[in-house]
Structures are given as structure tokens and as C-alpha cells.
């Protein structure tokens, strides 16, 4: 499986990584019920498919995702690279609390190491830039964790260029994790260019837009989502975006089909077409899902396919705008 170096680090990531968000089970931004044994089987299968890294976060299921990853790691003789995140905590009522104070960061790191059952986190990331006035304090503590050997490299998720520049003055930013897909291209405005010029790795999340771009989503599947699945309340799954996207996907299936690929592979490969993107985080809840997406790591879209996709995306955007008016 193709690998790319993450920015200025010595980490070589397969261009498709496994995302463990849904493995956290029910919580504020959960995906409904999830069987832990199924999650572990998915992780093991992903590694067998050649994927060499996994991305999780403490907030996913309030520690459950990390704990599940930790259980899977114990079953492996050859361990993958592990990326996790900090800065989002929760209280006894499971209320989400953004927190970037130094002591909190240190406590979170120790808790993540314990749940994961490892001595060092390969990539430790600030999950969100909140509270913004504390990003320097949190980053400074993360730099201390690097010096102590608890963390190898540190990065950020959901930050803008100005915020990254503030942190660069304290310690090098190894990577940025932004949302990036055919439906959400905001990263192209400034972030990708900045990261490319400054040798900051880019690990894109939600490349298949939470399942919408897999070619398997329709109204019936939406109606069958668990009541606590966060996608029920996401604008991407509501009108006018939803129906316009489903129409787009029908055309994307044709492009994927003539290449002997799945629609999900097409969406991932499209994200990886950008040289600035090191890798894409692809979430999975079952072994079959990762089997259907992992091959995207070795597919390079043709110029013709990219141009056709651009046309289809423009048509989809025009439909959405006309319905909003």
C-alpha cells in the first residue's frame, strides 16, 4: 500500500488510515450502537489489508474508542502507528467540555496512554481550537510531553492558518487534520497551500462524508439510522443538500464503475489527488467496510475523471443554491 511521509516527521503513513470515531458507540456525536468485538475485528482486518495507522480520540464515546483500540493492539504482534486527540473532556453528566489548560492536557495524555495500553503516542493532536485563548498553553504542554517521550509528534485538528502560525512559534506543528471531501472543500481555500509550503502534513477526515459518498446511502438508510446517530441532525443529510448529493452519487458510481472501483474508493482517491494531503482517515464499523475502501490507497485518478468530477460537483452545488433561493 502506498505511503507518504507526514510533513517534516519520520512517520510514513499509508495513504488510507483507519478512523475509530464510530467505534466509540453512543455519545453526543456518536453513530448509534456499536459492538466492541466487531470494532476489534475491523481494526485487525484493516492492518491485514496493509493500513499502518489508526486515528482515534479521547472524546469518542468518552474513552470507549481508545479502550477498544487498546484491546485490539494487545492482539497484534506488529503494532500500527497510533494517533489520538486531546482538548475535549466530559463531566459526570457526559457534557462535552473544551479544555486546553496545561494540567488538563497532561492528565488527558496519561489517560489516553492507559486506555491505549502504550508507552508513547505517535501523533497527539489538539482536537478543536477551543477555548481559543488557551491554544498556546495547551500546545506548550504538549511540547513538554514530546520532550518527556510520552508523545512523538504533535499536530492540530480543525485549526485555521492564523492559529497554526501562533503555535509554530512555540513548537513545530507536525500535521493538520481538516475536514475535506467533495462536499466540503474549504481546506482548498488557504489551508492546503499553507501546509504544503510549510511542510506540515495533512490528514483529511470525513473523505466519504460520513457515508454519503459511498454509493450505498439513500432515504431508506437515513430513515433506519439509530435515533442517537448524529447524522440525523447534520445539514449534509437534510434538504436541499441530501437529495442533490444522492443525485451526484449516481453519476459518481458510473465513473467508479468504469474503473472497476467502488464509489467510496473514488471519493477517497479524489481527496488523495492533492499532493499536500498525506493521507485520508477512513472510518469503518465492520471488516467489510474497510475491505471496500482500503484499495483507494493505490488508485490515482486520471485527469479525465477529475475534470468530469469537477463538472458534476459544480452541477450539484448549483442545484443546492437554486433550492435555497
Residue pairs with C-beta under 8 A, 6 or more apart in sequence:
1 14
1 15
1 16
1 49
1 50
1 51
1 52
1 294
1 297
1 298
2 14
2 15
2 297
2 298
3 12
3 13
3 14
3 15
3 52
4 12
4 13
4 15
4 278
4 279
5 11
5 12
5 13
5 201
5 278
6 12
6 13
6 123
6 153
6 174
6 175
6 201
6 203
6 278
6 279
7 174
7 175
7 195
7 199
7 200
7 201
7 278
8 172
8 174
8 199
8 200
9 152
9 153
9 174
9 175
9 201
11 53
11 81
11 122
11 123
11 152
11 153
11 174
11 201
12 52
13 52
13 53
13 81
13 201
13 203
13 278
13 279
14 50
14 51
14 52
14 53
14 279
14 297
15 272
15 278
15 279
15 280
15 296
15 297
16 51
16 268
16 279
16 280
16 282
16 293
16 294
16 296
16 297
17 51
17 52
17 53
17 54
17 55
17 83
17 203
17 279
17 280
17 281
17 282
18 42
18 43
18 46
18 51
18 53
18 54
18 55
18 281
18 282
18 283
18 284
18 290
19 54
19 55
19 56
19 205
19 281
19 282
19 283
19 284
20 39
20 43
20 54
20 55
20 56
20 60
20 65
20 68
20 69
20 283
21 31
21 56
21 57
21 60
21 65
21 283
22 30
22 31
22 34
22 283
22 284
22 285
23 34
23 36
23 39
23 42
23 56
23 60
23 61
23 64
23 65
23 68
23 69
23 285
24 30
24 34
24 59
24 60
24 61
24 62
24 64
24 65
24 68
25 31
25 32
25 33
25 34
25 36
25 61
25 64
26 32
26 33
26 34
26 61
26 226
26 228
27 59
27 60
27 61
27 62
27 94
28 94
28 96
28 230
29 230
30 61
30 228
30 229
30 230
31 226
31 229
31 230
31 231
31 285
32 225
32 226
32 227
32 228
32 229
33 226
34 285
36 64
36 68
36 71
38 285
38 286
39 68
39 72
39 285
40 68
40 71
40 72
40 75
41 286
41 287
42 284
42 285
42 286
42 287
42 289
42 290
43 54
43 68
43 69
43 72
44 72
44 75
44 76
44 287
45 287
45 290
45 291
46 54
46 284
46 290
46 294
47 76
47 78
47 80
49 290
49 291
49 294
50 294
50 297
51 80
51 290
51 294
51 297
52 80
52 81
53 80
53 81
53 82
53 83
53 122
53 279
54 69
54 80
54 81
54 82
54 83
55 83
55 84
55 177
55 203
55 205
55 281
56 65
56 66
56 69
56 82
56 83
56 84
56 85
57 65
57 66
57 84
57 85
57 88
57 127
58 66
58 84
58 85
58 86
58 88
58 89
58 108
58 111
58 112
58 115
59 85
59 88
59 89
59 90
59 96
59 127
60 66
62 90
62 94
63 111
63 115
66 84
66 112
66 115
66 116
67 115
69 82
69 115
69 116
70 115
70 116
70 117
70 118
73 79
73 80
73 82
73 116
73 117
73 118
74 117
79 118
81 122
81 123
82 116
82 118
82 121
82 122
82 123
83 121
83 122
83 123
83 124
83 125
83 203
84 112
84 116
84 121
84 123
84 124
84 125
85 124
85 125
85 126
85 127
85 157
86 105
86 108
86 109
86 112
86 124
86 125
86 126
86 127
86 138
86 142
87 98
87 99
87 100
87 105
87 108
87 126
87 127
87 128
87 130
87 138
88 96
88 97
88 98
88 99
88 127
88 128
89 96
89 97
89 98
89 99
89 104
89 108
90 96
90 97
91 97
98 128
98 130
98 131
99 131
99 134
100 126
100 130
100 131
100 134
100 135
100 137
100 138
101 134
101 137
101 138
102 137
102 138
102 140
102 141
103 141
104 138
105 138
105 141
105 142
105 145
106 141
106 144
106 145
109 121
109 124
109 142
109 145
109 150
109 151
110 150
112 121
112 124
113 119
113 120
113 121
113 150
119 150
120 149
120 150
120 151
120 152
121 150
121 151
121 152
122 152
122 153
123 152
123 153
123 154
123 155
123 174
123 175
124 142
124 145
124 151
124 153
124 154
124 155
125 154
125 155
125 156
125 157
125 175
125 177
126 135
126 138
126 139
126 142
126 154
126 155
126 156
126 157
126 159
127 157
127 158
128 157
128 158
129 135
129 156
129 158
129 159
129 160
129 163
132 163
135 159
135 163
135 166
135 167
136 166
136 167
136 170
139 154
139 167
139 170
139 171
140 170
140 171
142 151
142 154
142 171
143 154
143 170
143 171
145 151
145 154
146 152
146 153
146 154
146 171
153 174
153 175
154 171
154 173
154 174
155 173
155 174
155 175
155 176
155 177
155 201
155 203
156 163
156 164
156 167
156 173
156 175
156 176
156 177
157 176
157 177
157 178
157 205
158 177
158 178
158 179
159 167
159 176
160 190
160 191
161 190
161 191
161 194
164 173
164 176
164 194
164 200
167 173
168 198
173 200
174 200
174 201
175 200
175 201
175 202
175 203
175 278
176 191
176 195
176 200
176 201
176 202
176 203
177 202
177 203
177 204
177 205
177 281
178 186
178 187
178 191
178 202
178 204
178 205
179 186
179 187
179 204
179 205
179 206
180 187
180 188
180 202
180 204
180 205
180 206
180 207
180 271
180 277
180 280
181 204
181 206
181 207
181 208
181 209
181 213
181 267
181 271
182 209
182 213
182 248
182 267
182 270
182 309
182 313
183 209
183 212
183 213
183 236
183 241
183 245
184 206
184 209
187 202
187 204
188 274
191 202
192 202
192 274
192 276
192 277
193 276
194 200
195 201
195 202
195 276
196 202
196 275
196 276
201 278
202 274
202 276
202 277
202 278
203 277
203 278
203 279
203 280
203 281
204 271
204 277
204 279
204 280
204 281
205 280
205 281
206 281
206 283
207 213
207 267
207 268
207 270
207 271
207 280
207 281
207 282
208 214
208 264
208 267
208 268
208 282
208 283
208 293
209 236
209 245
209 267
210 231
210 234
210 236
210 237
210 283
211 217
211 231
212 236
212 237
212 245
212 249
213 245
213 249
213 252
213 263
213 264
213 266
213 267
214 262
214 263
214 264
214 267
214 292
215 249
215 252
215 253
215 256
215 262
215 263
215 264
216 263
217 246
217 249
218 246
219 246
222 231
222 232
222 237
222 242
225 231
225 232
231 237
235 241
236 242
236 245
239 323
240 319
240 320
240 323
240 324
241 320
244 316
244 319
244 320
244 323
245 316
247 316
247 319
248 312
248 313
248 315
248 316
249 263
251 312
252 263
252 266
252 267
252 309
252 312
253 263
255 266
255 305
255 308
255 309
256 262
256 263
256 265
256 266
259 266
259 299
259 305
261 269
261 295
261 296
261 299
262 292
262 293
264 292
264 293
264 296
265 292
265 293
265 295
265 296
265 299
266 296
266 301
266 309
268 280
268 282
268 293
268 296
268 297
269 296
269 299
269 300
269 301
270 301
270 306
270 309
271 277
271 280
272 279
272 280
272 296
272 297
273 300
273 301
273 306
280 296
282 290
282 293
282 294
282 296
284 290
284 293
301 309
